[in-house]
Amino acid sequence: MQQSSTNYHIAILGAGIAGLTLLLDGLKQNIWENKSILLLGESLNNTPNKRISFWSTATDPIPDFPYLKWDKLSVVSNDGVSIPLKLDDYSYYSFDASAYRKHALKEIKKYENVTVVEGKVQHILQDDKSCEVRSDEGVFFAEYVFQTIFEEPTLKPHNQYFLQHFTGWKIRTEHRFSDPEEAVIMDYRTSQEHGTSFIYGLPASDNEIFVEYTIFSKSLISREEYAEKLALYLREVCHVKDYEITEEEYGVIPMTDYHFKRRDGRVFFLGSAGGDTRGSTGYTYTNVKRTISQILEAFKRKTWPQVTLPSRRKEQFYDAILLHVLAQGGYPGHMLFTDLFNKARASHVFQFLDAQSDFTNDLRIMWSLRKWPFILGMLRTLRLMVFKR
């Protein structure tokens, strides 16, 4: 049943991690206590399983929610060589996104200034004073809109568009894992026929582990094949034959050098919709948290909407080069990332991938990789950007 038109100060479109975190942080910090807020999202009671994983230092934003943490990480090459990572002050974190979503929605409903509507956004119109949000549940008006719903962009000729697609299982078994304190963030002991593929191995206890089969490619595979790859890995690599699958997840994340708009008038884009997903890795959460911090700081200082979010032009250029290298196939992804973590400190790599790197560190990372594929990739990227706009 459609609701009548209603006016709000702020409308948040999409009830994923980005939209919920923005809203919950703004409410908990009492920044939006005098604002009327609309949260409009689809399938609010259907929360598919998914894990959010990221590396972070103690000074970086950590979720105010139960999480798993590892201070020992490794990468395993295609031929089975384990590379212990030099983390310095970094740790690796993971939390259950579906549980976080349920928690956030429960907390948000405690605030009387928030209206939660389950519905599908159809169109957004705006003028210089307000935005009109049309949905299958009615028409809503807001002074500002935060749009977190991702739509595949219309690419330009020079853009690359890969998919990071994955299936994960959390399993329980009588098997005891050798070191439950160590997570494997990339295990390349998988066949590479579909593109760059690897396994995450995130132990939850001495007999529970979360394993995820991930591929970087431009097309998807059948759901059955993900399961086959996971079962094969557990059997042949982990030597685990008897186990119970207690959780399952499936997801697709865009990996692209497309330049997403951050703002269109009174509409602000956040999450993958705003370019917070790193094109070379698919990691999103840390960028989202940093963007949210700057948005809320502008509200706190009463300077909204005059907020200057950091430019990621340099990182987008680097991502474009890497994606072109992967697309050409001359430097297979499993070899590229193995070289990267084998020849550079993981803390330096994380700084680079988090856009927290200075030019000296950029050069250090570039020097750890094969030069000729990246020289060709850079020249190809520049040529496409210049001549095929």
C-alpha positions in Angstrom: 0.0 0.0 0.0 1.4 3.3 -1.0 2.2 6.0 1.6 1.3 9.6 1.1 4.0 12.1 0.2 6.2 13.1 3.1 8.9 15.6 3.6 12.3 14.8 5.3 15.6 16.5 5.9 17.5 13.5 4.8 16.7 10.4 2.7 19.0 7.4 2.7 18.4 5.0 -0.2 19.5 1.5 0.2 19.8 -0.6 3.4 23.1 -2.2 2.9 26.3 -1.7 4.9 27.0 1.8 3.6 23.5 3.3 4.2 23.0 1.6 7.5 26.4 2.6 8.8 25.9 6.2 7.8 22.6 6.4 9.5 23.6 4.6 12.7 26.8 6.6 13.1 24.9 9.9 12.6 22.3 8.9 15.1 24.7 7.5 17.8 26.8 10.7 17.6 23.6 12.8 18.0 24.5 14.7 14.9 21.1 14.1 13.3 18.9 14.1 16.4 17.0 17.1 15.1 16.7 15.8 11.5 13.8 13.9 10.1 15.3 10.9 8.2 13.9 8.4 5.7 15.5 5.0 5.2 14.2 3.4 2.0 15.5 0.0 1.1 14.4 -3.3 -0.4 14.1 -6.7 1.4 14.6 -5.4 4.9 13.6 -8.7 6.4 15.7 -10.7 4.0 19.4 -10.5 5.0 21.5 -12.8 2.8 24.7 -14.1 4.5 27.9 -12.2 3.6 31.1 -11.4 5.5 32.8 -8.0 5.5 36.6 -8.4 5.8 39.3 -5.7 5.8 42.7 -4.8 7.2 43.1 -2.0 9.6 45.4 -0.3 12.1 44.3 0.6 15.7 43.7 4.2 14.6 41.4 3.2 11.7 37.6 2.9 12.0 36.6 -0.5 13.5 32.9 -1.6 13.6 31.1 -1.2 16.9 29.9 -4.8 16.4 31.3 -8.3 17.2 34.1 -9.2 14.8 36.9 -11.8 14.3 40.4 -10.5 14.3 43.8 -12.0 13.2 47.2 -10.7 13.8 48.9 -13.4 11.7 48.3 -13.5 7.9 49.7 -15.3 5.0 49.4 -15.7 1.2 50.0 -19.0 -0.5 51.3 -19.2 -4.0 49.9 -21.4 -6.8 52.8 -23.9 -6.2 52.1 -24.1 -2.5 54.7 -21.7 -1.0 53.4 -20.0 2.1 54.4 -16.3 2.5 54.0 -14.9 6.1 53.0 -11.3 5.9 54.8 -8.5 7.7 51.9 -6.6 9.2 53.6 -4.1 11.5 50.6 -2.4 13.2 47.9 -3.9 10.9 45.4 -6.6 11.8 42.8 -8.3 9.7 39.1 -8.2 10.6 35.9 -9.9 9.5 32.3 -9.6 10.6 28.9 -11.0 9.6 27.1 -8.4 7.4 23.7 -10.0 7.7 23.9 -10.0 11.5 25.1 -6.4 11.4 22.2 -5.5 9.2 19.7 -7.0 11.6 21.4 -5.3 14.5 21.5 -1.9 12.8 17.8 -2.0 11.7 16.8 -2.9 15.3 18.8 0.0 16.7 17.6 2.5 14.1 13.9 1.7 14.9 14.5 3.0 18.4 14.8 6.6 17.1 11.6 8.5 16.6 13.0 10.8 14.0 13.6 7.9 11.6 11.1 6.4 9.2 12.0 3.0 7.7 10.2 2.0 4.5 10.6 -1.2 2.7 10.3 -0.4 -1.0 12.1 0.0 -4.4 13.4 3.3 -5.6 12.1 4.1 -9.1 13.4 7.5 -9.8 15.0 10.7 -8.2 14.1 14.2 -9.4 15.6 17.4 -7.9 15.6 21.1 -8.1 17.7 23.7 -6.2 15.7 23.2 -3.0 14.8 19.6 -2.6 14.8 16.0 -4.0 11.8 14.0 -5.0 12.2 10.3 -4.5 9.7 8.1 -6.3 9.2 4.6 -5.2 6.7 1.7 -5.3 5.7 2.8 -1.8 5.0 6.4 -2.6 6.6 9.7 -3.3 9.0 11.2 -0.7 10.7 14.6 -0.5 14.0 15.4 1.2 16.5 18.2 1.4 19.4 15.8 0.7 19.6 12.3 -0.6 22.3 9.7 0.1 22.2 7.2 -2.7 23.9 3.8 -1.9 22.1 1.6 -4.5 24.7 0.5 -7.0 23.8 0.6 -10.7 26.2 -0.7 -13.3 27.6 2.3 -15.1 27.7 3.1 -18.8 31.4 2.5 -19.5 33.6 4.6 -21.8 35.8 2.8 -24.3 38.9 3.0 -22.1 37.2 1.6 -19.0 37.8 -1.9 -17.6 35.0 -3.7 -15.7 35.8 -6.9 -13.9 33.7 -8.8 -11.4 34.9 -10.1 -8.1 32.5 -13.0 -7.5 32.6 -15.6 -4.8 30.9 -18.3 -2.7 31.8 -18.9 0.9 31.1 -21.6 3.5 31.6 -21.6 7.2 32.2 -25.2 8.2 32.5 -27.1 11.4 34.5 -30.3 11.5 36.2 -32.7 13.9 39.4 -31.8 12.1 41.8 -29.6 14.1 43.4 -26.8 12.1 47.1 -26.3 12.6 47.0 -22.6 13.6 43.5 -21.1 14.2 45.3 -17.8 15.0 46.4 -17.3 11.4 44.2 -16.3 8.4 45.1 -17.0 4.8 43.8 -14.0 2.8 44.8 -15.4 -0.6 45.5 -19.1 -1.3 46.2 -19.5 -5.0 46.3 -23.3 -4.9 43.2 -23.3 -7.3 42.9 -23.8 -11.0 43.1 -20.5 -12.8 41.1 -21.3 -15.9 38.4 -18.7 -15.3 40.7 -15.8 -14.3 42.5 -14.9 -11.1 41.1 -17.2 -8.4 42.0 -17.9 -4.8 40.6 -19.1 -1.5 40.2 -17.1 1.7 40.7 -19.2 4.8 39.5 -17.4 8.0 39.5 -19.7 11.1 36.8 -18.9 13.6 38.1 -21.6 16.2 40.3 -24.7 16.2 37.6 -26.7 14.3 35.6 -23.9 12.5 36.8 -22.1 9.4 35.3 -19.7 6.8 36.5 -20.6 3.3 35.6 -18.5 0.3 36.3 -19.3 -3.4 36.8 -16.0 -5.2 37.4 -15.1 -8.9 38.4 -11.9 -10.6 37.0 -12.2 -14.2 34.6 -10.5 -16.6 31.9 -13.2 -16.5 30.3 -15.5 -13.8 30.4 -19.2 -13.4 27.6 -21.6 -12.3 26.8 -21.8 -8.6 27.5 -25.5 -8.7 31.1 -24.9 -9.8 31.9 -22.7 -6.8 30.7 -25.5 -4.5 32.9 -28.0 -6.4 36.0 -25.8 -6.0 35.4 -25.3 -2.3 34.9 -29.1 -1.7 38.0 -29.8 -3.7 40.1 -27.4 -1.7 38.8 -28.7 1.6 39.5 -32.3 0.5 42.9 -31.9 -1.2 44.5 -28.9 0.5 43.0 -28.9 4.0 42.6 -32.8 4.1 39.0 -32.3 5.4 36.4 -34.7 4.1 33.7 -34.7 6.8 32.2 -31.3 7.7 29.0 -29.5 8.3 28.3 -26.3 6.4 26.8 -23.9 9.0 26.7 -20.7 6.8 26.8 -20.0 3.1 27.3 -16.8 1.1 27.4 -15.6 -2.5 28.3 -12.2 -3.8 29.4 -10.1 -6.8 31.5 -6.9 -6.4 32.4 -4.5 -9.2 36.1 -3.9 -10.0 36.4 -1.1 -12.4 38.4 2.1 -13.2 35.2 3.9 -14.1 35.1 7.3 -12.4 31.9 7.4 -10.3 30.3 10.7 -9.4 30.3 11.5 -5.7 27.7 14.2 -6.0 24.9 15.3 -8.3 23.3 18.5 -6.9 21.5 17.4 -3.7 22.2 13.7 -4.3 25.4 12.2 -2.7 26.6 8.8 -3.7 28.1 6.4 -1.1 29.6 2.9 -1.1 30.1 1.2 -4.5 27.7 3.7 -6.0 30.1 6.5 -5.0 33.3 4.9 -6.0 34.3 3.6 -2.5 35.1 0.1 -3.9 38.8 -0.1 -4.7 39.0 -1.1 -8.4 42.0 -3.3 -8.0 40.9 -5.4 -5.0 37.1 -5.0 -4.5 37.7 -3.9 -0.8 35.1 -1.3 0.2 34.4 -1.1 3.9 37.4 1.1 5.1 36.8 3.6 2.3 33.1 3.8 3.3 33.9 4.4 6.9 36.3 7.2 6.0 33.8 8.8 3.7 31.1 8.6 6.3 33.4 10.2 8.9 33.9 13.2 6.6 30.2 13.5 5.8 29.3 13.5 9.5 32.1 15.9 10.4 30.7 18.4 7.9 27.2 18.1 9.6 28.9 18.4 13.0 30.7 21.6 12.0 27.5 22.9 10.2 29.4 23.2 6.9 27.3 20.6 5.1 27.0 20.3 2.1 30.4 22.0 1.6 32.4 18.9 2.2 35.6 18.1 0.3 36.0 14.3 0.0 39.5 13.1 -0.9 40.3 12.7 -4.6 41.2 9.2 -5.6 42.4 10.1 -9.1 45.9 8.7 -8.5 44.5 5.4 -7.2 42.0 5.2 -10.0 44.9 5.6 -12.5 46.9 2.8 -10.7 43.8 0.6 -10.7 43.2 1.2 -14.4 46.8 0.1 -15.1 46.4 -3.1 -13.0 43.1 -4.0 -14.6 44.5 -3.5 -18.0 47.4 -5.8 -17.1 45.0 -8.5 -15.9 42.9 -8.0 -19.0 45.9 -8.6 -21.3 46.8 -11.8 -19.4 50.6 -11.4 -19.8 51.1 -11.2 -16.0 48.6 -13.7 -14.5 46.9 -12.3 -11.4 48.0 -15.1 -9.1 51.6 -14.4 -10.0 51.1 -10.6 -9.7 49.7 -10.7 -6.2 52.1 -13.4 -5.0 55.0 -11.2 -6.2 53.5 -8.2 -4.5 53.2 -9.8 -1.1 56.5 -11.7 -1.5 58.6 -8.7 -2.2 57.0 -5.9 -0.2 55.9 -5.6 3.4 52.2 -6.2 3.8 51.8 -3.0 5.7 53.2 -1.0 2.8 50.9 -2.9 0.4 47.9 -2.1 2.7 48.8 1.6 2.7 49.0 1.5 -1.1 45.6 -0.2 -1.5 44.0 2.0 1.1 45.0 5.2 -0.7 47.1 6.2 2.3 50.4 5.9 0.5 52.9 8.6 -0.4 54.8 8.6 -3.7 57.8 6.9 -2.1 55.7 4.0 -1.0 54.0 4.0 -4.4 57.4 3.5 -6.1 58.3 0.8 -3.5 55.2 -1.2 -4.4 55.7 -0.7 -8.2 59.3 -1.9 -7.9 58.1 -5.2 -6.4 56.3 -6.2 -9.6 57.4 -7.1 -13.0 58.2 -3.9 -14.9 57.4 -4.6 -18.5 53.7 -5.7 -18.2 53.0 -2.5 -16.1 54.9 -0.2 -18.5 52.8 -1.7 -21.4 49.7 -1.4 -19.2 50.4 2.2 -18.4 51.0 3.1 -22.0 47.8 1.3 -23.1 45.8 3.0 -20.3 47.1 6.5 -21.3 46.4 5.9 -25.0 42.9 4.7 -24.3 42.2 7.6 -22.0 43.5 10.2 -24.4 42.2 8.9 -27.7 39.0 7.0 -26.9 37.2 9.3 -24.5 
